[in-house]
Amino acid sequence: MDLKKARIITAMTTPFDDQGAVDYGRLEKLINYLLENGTEGLVVGGTTGESPTLTHNEKLELYQKTIELVAGRVPVIAGTGSFNTAETIAFTKEVEAISGIDAALVVAPYYSKPNQAGLYAHFEAVANSTTLPIIIYNVPGRTSVSIDPKTTIKLSAIKNIIGVKECLGLDAVSEEIEQTSDDFLVYTGEDGNAFPAKCIGATGVISVASHVLGNDMVKMYNCLEALQMSEAAELHRQLVPKMNSLFTVPSPAPVKFALNHLGIEVGGVRLPLVACTKEEEEFILTTLNW
């Protein structure tokens, strides 16, 4: 499917049952809810999906089931990255065999802290091993390594590296938009930057907040595209504190709480993450005006 048309891609939570196992009944309800409320694409098995705590087989089954449940309605991007290049290549090849996956999201290798030459070589090796389109995921706050925009720009010349989820900031987003081809997808990975990133030419946002704020985010983007700038900016100002409330403790605990509160049951989080306290829950509800 055409990812270029997907402005708001939800980095989807993984629903668990009361025993902590992946719950596919809840997954179906979550997917339908998201697609009815502003989501234009899905990332499955990303950070928000608690990928570090999912087993290899859980991921493959989750991806296959997600494809079946989405049934071609929106693009689906599957997380395949790790700190191990060989393991990332092997897993990406397995995911490539799942019919219907539109792209692989490959995170910068964490823990090892490679330099820019190592980062380039890692993504080059993964891209050369698969026919799947690759989206680079730069999230320094979680990986302790940052992909320099110049490295991303160089990687964009590789045929099947089609985009980036950029969490470094607006300067990086701006440089990547300016110095890559028009068909290279640049998504901000920071919800609070959804509006300004789009203003400077980003494709859109890969979002956590769209789980519960999707319709407002769509309205904001629609106003922007209709050149109703004051309306779009006002929506942005109203959304930012709500977005920030969903990151008051390590994600996805807050957004899972918010979904459960709405009656979209997604269960809890797996250790080492823990649920929000009552005080944290009250702050989230108050900020969301619920």
WODAMO-V797993 format. One record per pair of residues at least 12 apart in sequence whose ideal C-beta (glycine too) atoms are under 6 Angstrom apart, sorted by the first residue. I is the first residue (numbers start at 1). GAP is how many residues later the second one is. Records with the same first field share a line. If there is no record, write none. Layout:
I=GAP ; GAP
This chain:
1=74 ; 101
3=72 ; 182
6=34 ; 35 ; 69
7=33 ; 197 ; 214
8=30 ; 32 ; 196 ; 199 ; 202 ; 209
9=32 ; 197
10=24 ; 29 ; 32 ; 197 ; 200
11=32 ; 35 ; 37 ; 195 ; 197
12=30 ; 32 ; 37
13=35 ; 239 ; 243 ; 253
14=35 ; 36
15=12 ; 15 ; 251 ; 252
16=251
17=250
22=36 ; 40
24=41
26=239
28=41
30=234
31=38
33=231
35=38
37=177 ; 178
38=172 ; 176 ; 177 ; 179 ; 180
39=171 ; 175
40=34
41=33 ; 34
42=34
43=34 ; 62
44=19 ; 22 ; 34
45=14 ; 33 ; 34
46=33 ; 59
48=160 ; 203 ; 204
50=220
51=28
53=217
63=15 ; 35
64=34
67=33
75=27
76=25 ; 26
77=26 ; 28
78=17 ; 23 ; 26
79=26
80=12 ; 15 ; 24 ; 26
81=25 ; 26
83=26 ; 27 ; 28 ; 29
85=37 ; 40
88=38
89=37 ; 40
92=12 ; 38
96=34 ; 36
103=30 ; 32
104=28 ; 30
105=30 ; 32
106=20 ; 28
107=30
108=30 ; 35 ; 37 ; 39
109=13
110=33
113=31 ; 32
116=32 ; 35
119=28 ; 32
120=31
123=32
127=31 ; 33 ; 34
133=27 ; 29
134=26 ; 27
135=28 ; 30
136=16 ; 28
137=28
138=28 ; 29 ; 30
139=28
149=23 ; 26 ; 27
152=12 ; 24
153=26 ; 27
156=24 ; 28
162=23
163=22
164=22
165=22 ; 24 ; 41
166=22
167=22 ; 23
170=23 ; 26
173=13 ; 15 ; 24 ; 29
174=26
177=24
185=18
186=16 ; 17
187=16 ; 17 ; 19
188=14 ; 17
189=17
191=16 ; 18 ; 52
192=48 ; 51
195=41
198=26
208=38 ; 43 ; 47
209=34 ; 37
211=44 ; 48
212=46
216=23
220=12 ; 15 ; 16
241=46
242=45 ; 46
245=39 ; 42
248=32
249=27 ; 31
250=23
253=16 ; 20 ; 22 ; 23
254=22 ; 30
257=19 ; 24
